[in-house]
Amino acid sequence: MKATKKEIKITSALKKKIAEIVDERIRETHVKREDFSELKTIVKEVAEAQKRAEEELKELREAQKRTEEEVRKLAEAQKKTEEEVRKLAEAQKKTEEEVRKLAQGLNRTREDLGGLARSISYAFENEAYRMLPHVLARYGIEVEKKIVRAEIRGKEINFFGKGRRDGREIYIVGEVKIRLDETKRREDPFKELKEKVKAVRQEYGEVEIVMLLVTHFATKDMLKKAEERGILVVQSYEW
């Protein structure tokens, strides 16, 4: 006896259910494809970002290398500068030593010149002591008491003596100056003589005083100033 084949009947409800299942499977497949596409995009972007990062890192390494090179050059330059400063310091030290030696030599020269000037001044002064009585006689002054060096009221007077002029007693107060000129580094000879005349008057009262400057050379201007002040200037050529 033959088996009877049972026929399956697809109802409307079943068709609907099958359609829903198929739609769900298609939708799931579509979502997975979109996710994959998005993942590919992300991977590509990450790869590009990584490439840019590597490029920037390369540039940073090159910049670091350049910086290190600059630092090395600066260090070398600093070393050279320090060496130059050291050499300059040594040169300065040598210069200071040379200046010190020159200063010592100059001081010795000044001392020698000062001693020579004093020797000349003393020799000139000694000659003047001998010759002044004869020279002053030509100016109408008769020396009665030997002209000497004297200290009066704390003032050292090169020429001090007594004499007569026109029958009147006079005091002779004088200074020696090798040169009588306008050199500023020398003391004012007129002021100096005036102070010594003042000392004599303090000692001897209001006596008549002949003010005298004895010199080897006097400028015309200084001779004029001396005359205006009533000072007699005797130059060495006069004896």
MIDOSE-1310 file (N, C-alpha, C; in nm, 2 decimals, decimal comma, always signed):
residues 239
mkat	+0,09/-0,12/+0,00/+0,00/+0,00/+0,00/+0,09/+0,12/+0,00; +0,07/+0,21/-0,09/+0,15/+0,33/-0,11/+0,12/+0,43/+0,00; +0,24/+0,50/+0,04/+0,22/+0,61/+0,14/+0,17/+0,74/+0,07; +0,09/+0,80/+0,15/+0,03/+0,93/+0,09/+0,12/+1,05/+0,13
kkei	+0,17/+1,13/+0,03/+0,25/+1,25/+0,05/+0,16/+1,36/+0,11; +0,21/+1,41/+0,23/+0,13/+1,52/+0,30/+0,17/+1,65/+0,24; +0,08/+1,73/+0,20/+0,10/+1,86/+0,14/+0,10/+1,97/+0,25; +0,21/+2,05/+0,25/+0,22/+2,16/+0,35/+0,16/+2,28/+0,29
kits	+0,08/+2,34/+0,36/+0,00/+2,46/+0,32/+0,06/+2,58/+0,38; +0,11/+2,68/+0,30/+0,16/+2,81/+0,35/+0,05/+2,91/+0,36; +0,04/+2,94/+0,48/-0,07/+3,04/+0,51/-0,02/+3,18/+0,50; -0,11/+3,27/+0,50/-0,07/+3,42/+0,49/+0,02/+3,46/+0,61
alkk	-0,02/+3,40/+0,73/+0,06/+3,44/+0,85/+0,20/+3,39/+0,84; +0,22/+3,27/+0,78/+0,35/+3,21/+0,77/+0,43/+3,29/+0,67; +0,37/+3,33/+0,56/+0,44/+3,41/+0,46/+0,49/+3,54/+0,52; +0,41/+3,60/+0,61/+0,45/+3,72/+0,67/+0,56/+3,70/+0,76
kiae	+0,56/+3,59/+0,84/+0,67/+3,56/+0,93/+0,80/+3,54/+0,86; +0,79/+3,46/+0,75/+0,91/+3,44/+0,67/+0,97/+3,56/+0,61; +0,88/+3,65/+0,57/+0,92/+3,78/+0,51/+1,00/+3,86/+0,62; +0,94/+3,86/+0,74/+1,01/+3,94/+0,85/+1,14/+3,88/+0,88
ivde	+1,16/+3,75/+0,88/+1,29/+3,68/+0,91/+1,39/+3,72/+0,80; +1,35/+3,72/+0,67/+1,44/+3,75/+0,56/+1,48/+3,90/+0,57; +1,38/+3,99/+0,60/+1,42/+4,13/+0,61/+1,52/+4,15/+0,72; +1,50/+4,08/+0,84/+1,59/+4,09/+0,95/+1,73/+4,05/+0,91
rire	+1,74/+3,94/+0,84/+1,87/+3,89/+0,80/+1,94/+3,99/+0,70; +1,86/+4,04/+0,61/+1,92/+4,14/+0,51/+1,96/+4,27/+0,58; +1,89/+4,31/+0,68/+1,92/+4,43/+0,76/+2,05/+4,41/+0,84; +2,06/+4,29/+0,90/+2,18/+4,26/+0,97/+2,30/+4,26/+0,88
thvk	+2,29/+4,20/+0,77/+2,40/+4,20/+0,67/+2,44/+4,34/+0,63; +2,34/+4,43/+0,60/+2,37/+4,56/+0,56/+2,44/+4,64/+0,67; +2,40/+4,62/+0,79/+2,47/+4,69/+0,91/+2,61/+4,64/+0,92; +2,64/+4,52/+0,90/+2,78/+4,47/+0,91/+2,86/+4,52/+0,80
redf	+2,81/+4,54/+0,68/+2,88/+4,60/+0,57/+2,92/+4,75/+0,60; +2,82/+4,82/+0,66/+2,84/+4,96/+0,69/+2,95/+4,97/+0,80; +2,94/+4,88/+0,90/+3,04/+4,88/+1,00/+3,18/+4,85/+0,95; +3,19/+4,76/+0,85/+3,32/+4,73/+0,79/+3,37/+4,85/+0,71
selk	+3,28/+4,91/+0,64/+3,33/+5,03/+0,56/+3,38/+5,14/+0,66; +3,31/+5,16/+0,77/+3,35/+5,26/+0,87/+3,48/+5,23/+0,93; +3,50/+5,09/+0,96/+3,62/+5,05/+1,01/+3,74/+5,07/+0,92; +3,72/+5,05/+0,79/+3,82/+5,07/+0,69/+3,86/+5,22/+0,69
tivk	+3,76/+5,30/+0,70/+3,78/+5,45/+0,70/+3,87/+5,49/+0,82; +3,83/+5,43/+0,93/+3,90/+5,46/+1,06/+4,04/+5,42/+1,05; +4,06/+5,29/+1,00/+4,20/+5,24/+0,99/+4,28/+5,33/+0,89; +4,22/+5,37/+0,78/+4,29/+5,46/+0,69/+4,33/+5,59/+0,76
evae	+4,24/+5,65/+0,83/+4,27/+5,77/+0,90/+4,38/+5,76/+1,01; +4,37/+5,64/+1,08/+4,47/+5,62/+1,18/+4,61/+5,60/+1,11; +4,61/+5,53/+1,00/+4,73/+5,51/+0,92/+4,79/+5,65/+0,88; +4,70/+5,73/+0,83/+4,75/+5,86/+0,78/+4,80/+5,95/+0,90
aqkr	+4,73/+5,94/+1,01/+4,77/+6,01/+1,13/+4,90/+5,96/+1,18; +4,92/+5,83/+1,18/+5,05/+5,77/+1,22/+5,16/+5,81/+1,13; +5,13/+5,82/+1,00/+5,23/+5,87/+0,90/+5,27/+6,01/+0,93; +5,16/+6,10/+0,96/+5,19/+6,24/+0,99/+5,27/+6,25/+1,12
aeee	+5,24/+6,16/+1,22/+5,31/+6,16/+1,35/+5,46/+6,12/+1,33; +5,48/+6,02/+1,24/+5,61/+5,98/+1,21/+5,69/+6,09/+1,14; +5,62/+6,16/+1,05/+5,69/+6,27/+0,98/+5,72/+6,39/+1,07; +5,63/+6,42/+1,16/+5,66/+6,52/+1,26/+5,77/+6,48/+1,36
lkel	+5,77/+6,35/+1,39/+5,87/+6,30/+1,48/+6,01/+6,31/+1,41; +6,01/+6,28/+1,28/+6,13/+6,30/+1,20/+6,18/+6,44/+1,20; +6,08/+6,53/+1,18/+6,12/+6,67/+1,18/+6,17/+6,72/+1,32; +6,11/+6,67/+1,42/+6,15/+6,70/+1,56/+6,29/+6,65/+1,58
reaq	+6,32/+6,53/+1,53/+6,45/+6,47/+1,55/+6,56/+6,56/+1,48; +6,52/+6,60/+1,35/+6,61/+6,68/+1,28/+6,63/+6,82/+1,35; +6,52/+6,87/+1,40/+6,53/+7,00/+1,47/+6,62/+6,98/+1,60; +6,60/+6,87/+1,67/+6,68/+6,84/+1,79/+6,83/+6,83/+1,75
krte	+6,85/+6,76/+1,63/+6,99/+6,75/+1,59/+7,05/+6,88/+1,56; +6,97/+6,97/+1,49/+7,02/+7,11/+1,46/+7,05/+7,19/+1,59; +6,95/+7,17/+1,69/+6,97/+7,24/+1,81/+7,10/+7,19/+1,88; +7,12/+7,06/+1,88/+7,24/+7,01/+1,95/+7,37/+7,06/+1,88
eevr	+7,36/+7,07/+1,75/+7,47/+7,13/+1,67/+7,50/+7,27/+1,71; +7,39/+7,35/+1,72/+7,40/+7,49/+1,76/+7,46/+7,50/+1,90; +7,41/+7,42/+1,99/+7,46/+7,42/+2,13/+7,61/+7,38/+2,13; +7,65/+7,29/+2,04/+7,79/+7,25/+2,04/+7,87/+7,37/+1,99
klae	+7,82/+7,44/+1,88/+7,89/+7,56/+1,83/+7,90/+7,67/+1,94; +7,79/+7,69/+2,01/+7,79/+7,79/+2,11/+7,89/+7,75/+2,22; +7,90/+7,63/+2,26/+7,99/+7,58/+2,36/+8,13/+7,61/+2,31; +8,16/+7,58/+2,18/+8,29/+7,60/+2,13/+8,32/+7,75/+2,13
aqkk	+8,22/+7,83/+2,09/+8,24/+7,98/+2,09/+8,27/+8,03/+2,23; +8,19/+7,98/+2,33/+8,21/+8,02/+2,47/+8,35/+7,98/+2,52; +8,39/+7,87/+2,48/+8,53/+7,82/+2,51/+8,63/+7,92/+2,46; +8,61/+7,95/+2,33/+8,71/+8,05/+2,26/+8,70/+8,18/+2,33
teee	+8,58/+8,23/+2,37/+8,56/+8,36/+2,44/+8,64/+8,35/+2,57; +8,62/+8,25/+2,64/+8,69/+8,23/+2,77/+8,84/+8,24/+2,76; +8,88/+8,17/+2,65/+9,03/+8,17/+2,62/+9,08/+8,31/+2,59; +9,00/+8,38/+2,51/+9,04/+8,52/+2,48/+9,04/+8,61/+2,60
vrkl	+8,93/+8,59/+2,69/+8,93/+8,67/+2,81/+9,05/+8,64/+2,90; +9,09/+8,51/+2,90/+9,21/+8,47/+2,98/+9,33/+8,54/+2,93; +9,34/+8,54/+2,79/+9,46/+8,60/+2,73/+9,46/+8,75/+2,76; +9,34/+8,81/+2,75/+9,33/+8,96/+2,77/+9,36/+8,99/+2,92
aeaq	+9,32/+8,90/+3,01/+9,35/+8,92/+3,15/+9,50/+8,92/+3,17; +9,57/+8,82/+3,11/+9,71/+8,81/+3,12/+9,78/+8,93/+3,06; +9,73/+8,98/+2,94/+9,79/+9,09/+2,88/+9,77/+9,22/+2,96; +9,65/+9,23/+3,03/+9,62/+9,34/+3,11/+9,71/+9,34/+3,23
kkte	+9,74/+9,22/+3,29/+9,83/+9,21/+3,40/+9,97/+9,25/+3,36; +10,01/+9,21/+3,24/+10,15/+9,25/+3,20/+10,15/+9,40/+3,17; +10,04/+9,46/+3,12/+10,03/+9,60/+3,09/+10,04/+9,68/+3,22; +9,96/+9,63/+3,32/+9,97/+9,70/+3,45/+10,11/+9,69/+3,52
eevr	+10,17/+9,58/+3,50/+10,31/+9,57/+3,55/+10,40/+9,66/+3,48; +10,39/+9,67/+3,35/+10,47/+9,77/+3,27/+10,44/+9,91/+3,31; +10,31/+9,94/+3,33/+10,27/+10,08/+3,38/+10,33/+10,11/+3,51; +10,33/+10,00/+3,60/+10,38/+10,02/+3,73/+10,53/+10,05/+3,73
klaq	+10,60/+9,98/+3,64/+10,75/+10,00/+3,62/+10,77/+10,14/+3,56; +10,69/+10,18/+3,47/+10,71/+10,31/+3,41/+10,68/+10,42/+3,51; +10,58/+10,40/+3,59/+10,55/+10,50/+3,70/+10,66/+10,51/+3,79; +10,72/+10,39/+3,83/+10,84/+10,40/+3,92/+10,95/+10,47/+3,85
glnr	+10,97/+10,44/+3,72/+11,08/+10,51/+3,65/+11,05/+10,66/+3,64; +10,92/+10,70/+3,62/+10,89/+10,84/+3,61/+10,91/+10,91/+3,74; +10,87/+10,84/+3,85/+10,89/+10,90/+3,98/+11,04/+10,92/+4,01; +11,12/+10,82/+3,97/+11,27/+10,84/+3,98/+11,32/+10,96/+3,90
tred	+11,26/+10,97/+3,77/+11,30/+11,08/+3,69/+11,26/+11,21/+3,75; +11,14/+11,22/+3,80/+11,09/+11,34/+3,86/+11,18/+11,38/+3,98; +11,21/+11,27/+4,06/+11,30/+11,30/+4,17/+11,44/+11,35/+4,13; +11,49/+11,29/+4,02/+11,62/+11,33/+3,97/+11,61/+11,48/+3,92
lggl	+11,50/+11,50/+3,84/+11,48/+11,64/+3,79/+11,46/+11,74/+3,90; +11,38/+11,69/+4,00/+11,36/+11,78/+4,12/+11,49/+11,81/+4,18; +11,57/+11,71/+4,20/+11,70/+11,73/+4,26/+11,79/+11,82/+4,18; +11,78/+11,80/+4,04/+11,86/+11,88/+3,95/+11,81/+12,03/+3,96
arsi	+11,68/+12,04/+3,96/+11,62/+12,18/+3,96/+11,66/+12,25/+4,09; +11,66/+12,17/+4,20/+11,70/+12,24/+4,33/+11,84/+12,27/+4,33; +11,93/+12,19/+4,27/+12,07/+12,22/+4,26/+12,09/+12,34/+4,18; +12,02/+12,35/+4,06/+12,04/+12,47/+3,98/+11,99/+12,59/+4,05
syaf	+11,87/+12,58/+4,12/+11,82/+12,69/+4,19/+11,91/+12,74/+4,30; +11,97/+12,64/+4,38/+12,06/+12,68/+4,48/+12,19/+12,74/+4,43; +12,24/+12,69/+4,32/+12,36/+12,75/+4,25/+12,33/+12,89/+4,21; +12,21/+12,91/+4,15/+12,17/+13,04/+4,10/+12,15/+13,14/+4,22
enea	+12,09/+13,09/+4,32/+12,07/+13,17/+4,44/+12,20/+13,21/+4,50; +12,29/+13,12/+4,51/+12,42/+13,15/+4,57/+12,50/+13,26/+4,49; +12,48/+13,25/+4,36/+12,55/+13,35/+4,27/+12,48/+13,48/+4,29; +12,35/+13,48/+4,31/+12,27/+13,60/+4,33/+12,32/+13,67/+4,46
yrml	+12,34/+13,59/+4,57/+12,39/+13,66/+4,69/+12,51/+13,74/+4,67; +12,60/+13,68/+4,59/+12,73/+13,75/+4,56/+12,71/+13,88/+4,48; +12,62/+13,87/+4,38/+12,61/+13,97/+4,28/+12,50/+14,08/+4,31; +12,41/+14,05/+4,40/+12,30/+14,15/+4,42/+12,34/+14,28/+4,47
phvl	+12,43/+14,29/+4,57/+12,47/+14,43/+4,61/+12,52/+14,52/+4,50; +12,59/+14,46/+4,40/+12,64/+14,54/+4,29/+12,52/+14,58/+4,20; +12,43/+14,49/+4,17/+12,32/+14,51/+4,09/+12,22/+14,61/+4,15; +12,19/+14,59/+4,28/+12,10/+14,68/+4,35/+12,15/+14,83/+4,35
aryg	+12,28/+14,84/+4,36/+12,34/+14,97/+4,36/+12,30/+15,05/+4,24; +12,29/+14,98/+4,13/+12,25/+15,05/+4,00/+12,10/+15,10/+4,01; +12,02/+15,04/+4,10/+11,89/+15,09/+4,12/+11,88/+15,19/+4,24; +11,99/+15,23/+4,29/+12,00/+15,33/+4,39/+11,98/+15,27/+4,53
ieve	+12,00/+15,15/+4,55/+11,99/+15,08/+4,68/+12,13/+15,04/+4,73; +12,16/+15,09/+4,84/+12,29/+15,05/+4,91/+12,26/+14,95/+5,01; +12,32/+14,83/+4,99/+12,30/+14,72/+5,09/+12,40/+14,74/+5,21; +12,34/+14,75/+5,33/+12,42/+14,78/+5,45/+12,44/+14,65/+5,52
kkiv	+12,35/+14,56/+5,52/+12,36/+14,43/+5,59/+12,36/+14,32/+5,49; +12,45/+14,22/+5,50/+12,46/+14,12/+5,41/+12,32/+14,05/+5,38; +12,29/+14,03/+5,25/+12,17/+13,96/+5,22/+12,18/+13,81/+5,24; +12,09/+13,76/+5,32/+12,09/+13,62/+5,36/+11,96/+13,55/+5,33
raei	+11,96/+13,42/+5,35/+11,83/+13,34/+5,35/+11,78/+13,35/+5,50; +11,65/+13,37/+5,52/+11,60/+13,38/+5,65/+11,47/+13,32/+5,67; +11,43/+13,28/+5,79/+11,30/+13,24/+5,82/+11,23/+13,34/+5,92; +11,12/+13,39/+5,87/+11,05/+13,49/+5,95/+10,91/+13,46/+5,96
rgke	+10,86/+13,44/+6,09/+10,72/+13,41/+6,11/+10,68/+13,28/+6,03; +10,77/+13,18/+6,03/+10,74/+13,06/+5,96/+10,75/+13,06/+5,81; +10,79/+13,17/+5,75/+10,81/+13,19/+5,61/+10,96/+13,19/+5,57; +10,99/+13,10/+5,48/+11,13/+13,10/+5,43/+11,15/+13,20/+5,33
inff	+11,24/+13,30/+5,35/+11,27/+13,41/+5,26/+11,40/+13,39/+5,20; +11,41/+13,38/+5,06/+11,53/+13,36/+4,99/+11,63/+13,47/+5,01; +11,58/+13,60/+4,99/+11,67/+13,71/+5,01/+11,62/+13,81/+5,11; +11,69/+13,83/+5,22/+11,65/+13,92/+5,32/+11,77/+14,00/+5,37
gkgr	+11,76/+14,13/+5,36/+11,87/+14,22/+5,40/+11,82/+14,36/+5,43; +11,91/+14,45/+5,48/+11,88/+14,58/+5,51/+11,97/+14,67/+5,43; +11,92/+14,79/+5,39/+11,99/+14,89/+5,32/+11,93/+15,03/+5,32; +11,98/+15,11/+5,23/+11,93/+15,25/+5,23/+11,90/+15,29/+5,08
rdgr	+11,79/+15,37/+5,07/+11,76/+15,42/+4,94/+11,72/+15,57/+4,96; +11,79/+15,66/+4,89/+11,76/+15,80/+4,91/+11,77/+15,84/+5,06; +11,86/+15,78/+5,13/+11,89/+15,81/+5,27/+11,79/+15,74/+5,37; +11,69/+15,67/+5,32/+11,59/+15,61/+5,41/+11,63/+15,46/+5,43
eiyi	+11,60/+15,41/+5,55/+11,63/+15,27/+5,58/+11,52/+15,18/+5,51; +11,57/+15,08/+5,45/+11,48/+14,99/+5,38/+11,51/+14,84/+5,42; +11,41/+14,76/+5,40/+11,43/+14,61/+5,41/+11,41/+14,55/+5,27; +11,50/+14,46/+5,24/+11,50/+14,39/+5,12/+11,44/+14,25/+5,14
vgev	+11,33/+14,23/+5,07/+11,26/+14,09/+5,08/+11,25/+14,04/+4,94; +11,31/+13,93/+4,91/+11,31/+13,88/+4,77/+11,30/+13,73/+4,76; +11,26/+13,68/+4,64/+11,25/+13,54/+4,61/+11,32/+13,51/+4,48; +11,37/+13,39/+4,47/+11,44/+13,35/+4,35/+11,35/+13,26/+4,26
kirl	+11,34/+13,29/+4,13/+11,26/+13,21/+4,04/+11,34/+13,19/+3,92; +11,37/+13,06/+3,88/+11,46/+13,04/+3,77/+11,39/+13,10/+3,64; +11,26/+13,08/+3,63/+11,19/+13,14/+3,52/+11,07/+13,21/+3,58; +11,04/+13,33/+3,52/+10,93/+13,41/+3,56/+10,83/+13,42/+3,44
detk	+10,74/+13,32/+3,44/+10,65/+13,32/+3,32/+10,51/+13,28/+3,37; +10,42/+13,26/+3,28/+10,28/+13,23/+3,31/+10,24/+13,09/+3,33; +10,34/+13,00/+3,35/+10,32/+12,86/+3,36/+10,22/+12,84/+3,48; +10,11/+12,77/+3,45/+10,00/+12,76/+3,55/+10,04/+12,66/+3,66
rred	+10,13/+12,56/+3,63/+10,16/+12,46/+3,73/+10,25/+12,52/+3,85; +10,30/+12,64/+3,82/+10,38/+12,70/+3,93/+10,30/+12,79/+4,02; +10,34/+12,81/+4,14/+10,27/+12,90/+4,23/+10,28/+13,04/+4,18; +10,18/+13,12/+4,21/+10,18/+13,26/+4,18/+10,30/+13,33/+4,25
pfke	+10,41/+13,37/+4,18/+10,52/+13,43/+4,25/+10,49/+13,56/+4,32; +10,39/+13,64/+4,27/+10,36/+13,76/+4,33/+10,29/+13,74/+4,46; +10,20/+13,65/+4,46/+10,12/+13,61/+4,58/+10,22/+13,56/+4,69; +10,31/+13,47/+4,65/+10,40/+13,41/+4,74/+10,49/+13,52/+4,80
lkek	+10,54/+13,62/+4,72/+10,62/+13,72/+4,77/+10,54/+13,81/+4,87; +10,42/+13,84/+4,83/+10,33/+13,92/+4,91/+10,32/+13,86/+5,05; +10,30/+13,73/+5,06/+10,29/+13,67/+5,19/+10,41/+13,68/+5,28; +10,53/+13,68/+5,21/+10,65/+13,69/+5,28/+10,68/+13,83/+5,33
vkav	+10,63/+13,93/+5,25/+10,64/+14,07/+5,29/+10,55/+14,09/+5,41; +10,44/+14,03/+5,41/+10,34/+14,04/+5,52/+10,41/+13,99/+5,65; +10,48/+13,87/+5,64/+10,55/+13,82/+5,76/+10,65/+13,91/+5,81; +10,73/+13,98/+5,72/+10,83/+14,07/+5,76/+10,77/+14,19/+5,84
rqey	+10,66/+14,24/+5,79/+10,59/+14,36/+5,85/+10,54/+14,32/+5,99; +10,49/+14,19/+5,99/+10,44/+14,14/+6,13/+10,56/+14,14/+6,23; +10,67/+14,11/+6,18/+10,79/+14,10/+6,26/+10,86/+14,24/+6,29; +10,86/+14,32/+6,19/+10,94/+14,45/+6,21/+10,85/+14,57/+6,20
geve	+10,73/+14,56/+6,19/+10,64/+14,67/+6,18/+10,62/+14,73/+6,04; +10,57/+14,85/+6,03/+10,54/+14,91/+5,90/+10,67/+14,98/+5,85; +10,76/+14,89/+5,81/+10,89/+14,94/+5,76/+10,88/+14,95/+5,60; +10,97/+15,03/+5,54/+10,97/+15,04/+5,40/+11,04/+14,91/+5,34
ivml	+10,97/+14,85/+5,25/+11,03/+14,72/+5,20/+11,04/+14,73/+5,05; +11,16/+14,69/+5,00/+11,18/+14,67/+4,85/+11,15/+14,53/+4,82; +11,05/+14,50/+4,74/+11,01/+14,37/+4,70/+11,10/+14,33/+4,58; +11,16/+14,21/+4,58/+11,26/+14,17/+4,48/+11,23/+14,03/+4,43
lvth	+11,23/+14,02/+4,30/+11,23/+13,88/+4,23/+11,35/+13,87/+4,15; +11,43/+13,77/+4,18/+11,56/+13,74/+4,10/+11,53/+13,62/+4,01; +11,56/+13,63/+3,88/+11,53/+13,53/+3,79/+11,63/+13,52/+3,68; +11,63/+13,41/+3,61/+11,72/+13,39/+3,50/+11,65/+13,45/+3,37
fatk	+11,52/+13,44/+3,37/+11,45/+13,49/+3,25/+11,31/+13,53/+3,29; +11,26/+13,64/+3,24/+11,12/+13,69/+3,27/+11,06/+13,73/+3,14; +10,93/+13,69/+3,12/+10,86/+13,73/+3,00/+10,82/+13,88/+3,02; +10,79/+13,94/+2,91/+10,75/+14,08/+2,91/+10,62/+14,10/+2,99
dmlk	+10,53/+14,01/+2,98/+10,40/+14,02/+3,05/+10,43/+14,02/+3,20; +10,51/+13,93/+3,24/+10,54/+13,92/+3,39/+10,62/+14,04/+3,44; +10,71/+14,09/+3,35/+10,78/+14,22/+3,39/+10,68/+14,33/+3,41; +10,58/+14,34/+3,32/+10,48/+14,44/+3,33/+10,40/+14,43/+3,46
kaee	+10,36/+14,30/+3,49/+10,28/+14,28/+3,61/+10,36/+14,31/+3,74; +10,49/+14,28/+3,73/+10,57/+14,31/+3,85/+10,58/+14,46/+3,87; +10,60/+14,53/+3,76/+10,61/+14,68/+3,77/+10,48/+14,74/+3,83; +10,37/+14,68/+3,78/+10,24/+14,73/+3,84/+10,23/+14,71/+3,99
rgil	+10,29/+14,61/+4,04/+10,28/+14,57/+4,18/+10,40/+14,63/+4,26; +10,48/+14,71/+4,19/+10,60/+14,77/+4,26/+10,71/+14,68/+4,30; +10,72/+14,57/+4,22/+10,82/+14,47/+4,25/+10,94/+14,49/+4,15; +11,06/+14,49/+4,21/+11,18/+14,50/+4,13/+11,22/+14,36/+4,08
vvqs	+11,24/+14,35/+3,95/+11,28/+14,22/+3,89/+11,43/+14,23/+3,85; +11,51/+14,15/+3,90/+11,65/+14,14/+3,86/+11,68/+14,01/+3,78; +11,73/+14,03/+3,66/+11,76/+13,91/+3,57/+11,91/+13,89/+3,57; +11,94/+13,76/+3,55/+12,08/+13,72/+3,57/+12,18/+13,79/+3,47
yew	+12,12/+13,83/+3,35/+12,21/+13,90/+3,26/+12,26/+14,03/+3,31; +12,19/+14,08/+3,41/+12,23/+14,21/+3,47/+12,36/+14,21/+3,55; +12,40/+14,09/+3,59/+12,53/+14,08/+3,65/+12,63/+14,01/+3,56
